[in-house]
Amino acid sequence: MPETDMNLRVPGPTPVPAEVATAGSQPMVNHRGPEFAASMAAVLEGLKPFFGSESQPLLLTGSGTGALEAAVVNVLSPGDKVLSVTGGVFGDRFAAIAQAFGADVRFLRVEWREAAQVDAVVDAARGIPNLKAVLLTHNETSTGVTNDLPLIAAQLRSYVPQSLLLVDGVSSVGALPFEFDAWDLDVAVTGSQKAWMSPPGLSMIAVSERAWAAHRSATMPRFYWDFTKAQASGEKHTTPFTPAVGIVLALQTALSLMSSESKDAIFSRHERIGSRLRTGLHGLGLDLFAELQVASNTVTAVRLPERPSGSELIRDLRERGIVVAGGQDCLKGKIFRIGHMGWVHEEDIDAVLGALRDCLKGSIVEAAI
Ligand SMILES: *Cc1c(COP(=O)(O)O)cnc(C)c1O
């Protein structure tokens, strides 16, 4: 079976509805022409409700990691004190980017199966004089843990009001409730191949007034990712450099599907799907990696059983038409991950559970022989 016919259940890239794939493979248009400008306008407008922001977001051509780099280099200066709250691969990556550009990064390391405790974050932040920014991953895709972003944001705002809060929302925005303005965040980034039912290649960023002020005096080197350029072009519904035209057209169609479904319906579908999967896994005798109360509604990490081994299980699932992801970094060989963000419905989850049941049954029989 070609992979395009399989149930793609990795946490990005995620499946793309046929209309979105068609929109993305149209004949090319002039990226400086009126048709493309109309698409850009529709995309920038369509993103706002999912960010929970009145302001127009920035659109950059690049993956989520590029957007994390953009967040860092646009508001920080070398030597700035930064608190990295990390409980997984993506939190570590955000910190590594800040270090690469000369920030003075202090760490609050959280157990990889747990969410960050709000008191611990506040204490760590208050303990750093002249703290410039906190880096936080809303939904840690490597562990399947969702942090309580609104609570952490509110506490940071009252105890360290001068500090910026930079949020990796790559696997949350568009699928989980997100209120950039109301939660008073400073920079939040996401990527087209996660909750947005679109191919990889674009990242979208919300920026607060406070972050714009920091941007004006920030001195980390930047060129391609410069927020000023992206903003000036975005206001005219264009981009500073040649964008990933096909992905913008795909995203336009995806956003119109998302708007017809409505954001509240999308958020509750993700909640329903997440809980259906967790219940089903429990029924199969499998253990979640993340603590249940903080388990993500966009990606689920599952502890690998004794048998079959990780690589065998992933291969067996693939033979049954289900593509899942392994663990990353120190979780390699310990967990596998099931993506359920974007274009995902009950029957996709039931198919995963059915295939898992078959794989586990097969291995018990083999073990008995
Ligand atoms: C996927 C992901 C990234 C990295 O995005 P790329 O598009 O692969 O660069 C960063 N953070 C989180 C939380 C992610 O899920």
The ligand as an SDF file (V2000), in Angstrom:
LIG
                    3D

 15 15  0  0  0  0  0  0  0  0999 V2000
    6.7550   19.9760   14.9970 C   0  0  0  0  0  0  0  0  0  0  0  0
    7.1550   20.8430   16.1360 C   0  0  0  0  0  0  0  0  0  0  0  0
    8.2410   21.7370   16.0540 C   0  0  0  0  0  0  0  0  0  0  0  0
    9.1840   21.7730   14.8890 C   0  0  0  0  0  0  0  0  0  0  0  0
    8.5770   22.1190   13.7300 O   0  0  0  0  0  0  0  0  0  0  0  0
    9.2840   21.8120   12.3170 P   0  0  0  0  0  0  0  0  0  0  0  0
    8.1920   22.2640   11.4130 O   0  0  0  0  0  0  0  0  0  0  0  0
    9.5670   20.3550   12.2650 O   0  0  0  0  0  0  0  0  0  0  0  0
   10.4890   22.6430   12.2430 O   0  0  0  0  0  0  0  0  0  0  0  0
    8.5100   22.5620   17.1150 C   0  0  0  0  0  0  0  0  0  0  0  0
    7.7740   22.5160   18.2360 N   0  0  0  0  0  0  0  0  0  0  0  0
    6.7390   21.6690   18.3740 C   0  0  0  0  0  0  0  0  0  0  0  0
    5.9600   21.6820   19.6420 C   0  0  0  0  0  0  0  0  0  0  0  0
    6.3990   20.8150   17.3220 C   0  0  0  0  0  0  0  0  0  0  0  0
    5.3590   19.9700   17.4570 O   0  0  0  0  0  0  0  0  0  0  0  0
  1  2  1  0
  2  3  1  0
  2 14  2  0
  3  4  1  0
  3 10  2  0
  4  5  1  0
  5  6  1  0
  6  7  2  0
  6  8  1  0
  6  9  1  0
 10 11  1  0
 11 12  2  0
 12 13  1  0
 12 14  1  0
 14 15  1  0
M  END
$$$$
